[in-house]
Amino acid sequence: MLILKKGRFKTIKQVSMNKIGIFFGTDTGSTRLVAEKIYNALGEGIADQPKNVNQTRVSEFLLYDAYILGLPSYGIGDLPGIQTGCMEANWAEFLYKLDDVDLTGRRAALFGLGNQQRYADRFASSMIKLYHQVYGLGADIVGSWSTEGYQFIHSDAVVDGRFVGLALDHRNQSHLTDERVNTWLAEVTPRLLPDTAAAA
Ligand SMILES: Cc1cc2nc3c(=O)[nH]c(=O)nc-3n(C[C@H](O)[C@H](O)[C@H](O)COP(=O)(O)O)c2cc1C
């Protein structure tokens, strides 16, 4: 493993797997379910098995140049974690470990779960926190998503009229989840893996 010091950042570069790394946090299992749907839709030739961030080492995370990252919304638009009432470690506990990592040149697409009826004033808002963190580490973020078909009052995750990633409400609109996932994947996969057959 080659470790380069670049400014205050540490770049740990291993041989890229040229696959998409799917990472998620979850409290009650829905985000895991969607991560598995995404994996099954992409297939093992394009993505690796989804990993819960509470069982992920930084070195495993850094194996990839392309990511699909999923999270539920908890708290008031916070990153999900123990402080937002989650029972298990989640993105809040994982991201601080990436503090001095440089993701420049890597690409990420986000998906966020929420409940647009019960939390209409902050639907899927946690997604914006993950967006800012991953963008702040240097990654390019792809895969914004239309707000059409949802009913909510406000979401921090809407920027310039679009969600910064795929928003899903698996509690109230589970019948739309598969279609949304497949449509989104058709858009984002070529942008995540531009140099492979997946982009053809
Ligand atoms: C205590 C609590 C707080 C929540 N806060 C929000 C919220 O702020 N915004 C939102 O859209 N959904 C919120 N939700 C809904 C969850 O994000 C949603 O049920 C999600 O699918 C859970 O994913 P998980 O099963 O992977 O943990 C909340 C749910 C609970 C139980």
The ligand as an SDF file (V2000), in Angstrom:
LIG
                    3D

 31 33  0  0  0  0  0  0  0  0999 V2000
  -36.8180    8.8710   15.3610 C   0  0  0  0  0  0  0  0  0  0  0  0
  -36.9360    8.9800   13.8610 C   0  0  0  0  0  0  0  0  0  0  0  0
  -36.5560   10.1520   13.2270 C   0  0  0  0  0  0  0  0  0  0  0  0
  -36.6800   10.2900   11.8330 C   0  0  0  0  0  0  0  0  0  0  0  0
  -36.3420   11.4730   11.2370 N   0  0  0  0  0  0  0  0  0  0  0  0
  -36.5610   11.6280    9.9160 C   0  0  0  0  0  0  0  0  0  0  0  0
  -36.3000   12.8780    9.2850 C   0  0  0  0  0  0  0  0  0  0  0  0
  -35.8680   13.8530    9.9020 O   0  0  0  0  0  0  0  0  0  0  0  0
  -36.5480   12.9860    7.9340 N   0  0  0  0  0  0  0  0  0  0  0  0
  -37.0380   11.9350    7.2020 C   0  0  0  0  0  0  0  0  0  0  0  0
  -37.2650   12.0820    6.0050 O   0  0  0  0  0  0  0  0  0  0  0  0
  -37.2670   10.7250    7.7850 N   0  0  0  0  0  0  0  0  0  0  0  0
  -37.0320   10.5600    9.1070 C   0  0  0  0  0  0  0  0  0  0  0  0
  -37.2770    9.3400    9.6960 N   0  0  0  0  0  0  0  0  0  0  0  0
  -37.6850    8.2170    8.8400 C   0  0  0  0  0  0  0  0  0  0  0  0
  -36.5130    7.2910    8.5010 C   0  0  0  0  0  0  0  0  0  0  0  0
  -35.4650    8.0000    7.8550 O   0  0  0  0  0  0  0  0  0  0  0  0
  -37.0140    6.2040    7.5440 C   0  0  0  0  0  0  0  0  0  0  0  0
  -37.9600    5.3980    8.2200 O   0  0  0  0  0  0  0  0  0  0  0  0
  -35.9180    5.3350    6.9720 C   0  0  0  0  0  0  0  0  0  0  0  0
  -36.4490    4.4860    5.9930 O   0  0  0  0  0  0  0  0  0  0  0  0
  -35.2320    4.4860    8.0450 C   0  0  0  0  0  0  0  0  0  0  0  0
  -34.1520    3.8130    7.4380 O   0  0  0  0  0  0  0  0  0  0  0  0
  -33.4080    2.5860    8.1460 P   0  0  0  0  0  0  0  0  0  0  0  0
  -34.4250    1.4800    8.3070 O   0  0  0  0  0  0  0  0  0  0  0  0
  -32.3240    2.2190    7.2090 O   0  0  0  0  0  0  0  0  0  0  0  0
  -32.8810    3.0510    9.4630 O   0  0  0  0  0  0  0  0  0  0  0  0
  -37.1590    9.1960   11.0720 C   0  0  0  0  0  0  0  0  0  0  0  0
  -37.5310    8.0120   11.7150 C   0  0  0  0  0  0  0  0  0  0  0  0
  -37.4250    7.9030   13.0910 C   0  0  0  0  0  0  0  0  0  0  0  0
  -37.8490    6.6150   13.7500 C   0  0  0  0  0  0  0  0  0  0  0  0
  1  2  1  0
  2  3  1  0
  2 30  2  0
  3  4  2  0
  4  5  1  0
  4 28  1  0
  5  6  2  0
  6  7  1  0
  6 13  1  0
  7  8  2  0
  7  9  1  0
  9 10  1  0
 10 11  2  0
 10 12  1  0
 12 13  2  0
 13 14  1  0
 14 15  1  0
 14 28  1  0
 15 16  1  0
 16 17  1  0
 16 18  1  0
 18 19  1  0
 18 20  1  0
 20 21  1  0
 20 22  1  0
 22 23  1  0
 23 24  1  0
 24 25  2  0
 24 26  1  0
 24 27  1  0
 28 29  2  0
 29 30  1  0
 30 31  1  0
M  END
$$$$
